Amino acid sequence: MTNQEKHLEENKEHSKISEDYPNSVSVQNPPKENSLHSILLSVTFYLSIIYLVLFVFFFNILGFFMLLIFLTPNFLGVAIGTILLGLGMKKGNKSLLYASIGLYLLSIILGFELDWEIFRIAPLLLGILVLIGTLLVEEEKSS
């Protein structure tokens, strides 16, 4: 056999393979689904970032550094919970999501001043949203 005949046979084999799998590229990269739990966790993540930015901005502008001393444990609980939420969403680790729920709920307790109940509402809502999103992740994996 000459080189031309070998190349002709290789080209025929290659064309047969491409005819058998015309959409092989789309099979390899299926579209990513935006399910309810990922939307819920993403919204919670961005809401907690907005809460933290507003918290820092409000207290730096007004100069209430004494108030910041009392609310620092609350702030740190929400900040660490937000970091764990982001890592849990990125890696798909449910234990990090549960830890972020715990830190959100712990930040409610750490905001111990009774006059500042407004700082207990946001971590409570964020914790509930993360809990619902985490429970939805478990239901989809088990079925």
Rosetta blueprint (number, residue, H / E / L):
1 M L
2 T L
3 N H
4 Q H
5 E H
6 K H
7 H H
8 L H
9 E H
10 E H
11 N H
12 K H
13 E H
14 H H
15 S H
16 K H
17 I H
18 S H
19 E H
20 D H
21 Y L
22 P L
23 N L
24 S H
25 V H
26 S H
27 V H
28 Q H
29 N L
30 P L
31 P L
32 K L
33 E L
34 N L
35 S L
36 L H
37 H H
38 S H
39 I H
40 L H
41 L H
42 S H
43 V H
44 T H
45 F H
46 Y H
47 L H
48 S H
49 I H
50 I H
51 Y H
52 L H
53 V H
54 L H
55 F H
56 V H
57 F H
58 F H
59 F H
60 N H
61 I H
62 L H
63 G L
64 F L
65 F H
66 M H
67 L H
68 L H
69 I H
70 F H
71 L H
72 T H
73 P H
74 N H
75 F H
76 L H
77 G H
78 V H
79 A H
80 I H
81 G H
82 T H
83 I H
84 L H
85 L H
86 G H
87 L H
88 G H
89 M H
90 K H
91 K H
92 G L
93 N L
94 K H
95 S H
96 L H
97 L H
98 Y H
99 A H
100 S H
101 I H
102 G H
103 L H
104 Y H
105 L H
106 L H
107 S H
108 I H
109 I H
110 L H
111 G L
112 F L
113 E L
114 L L
115 D L
116 W L
117 E L
118 I H
119 F H
120 R H
121 I H
122 A H
123 P H
124 L H
125 L H
126 L H
127 G H
128 I H
129 L H
130 V H
131 L H
132 I H
133 G H
134 T H
135 L H
136 L H
137 V H
138 E H
139 E H
140 E H
141 K H
142 S H
143 S L
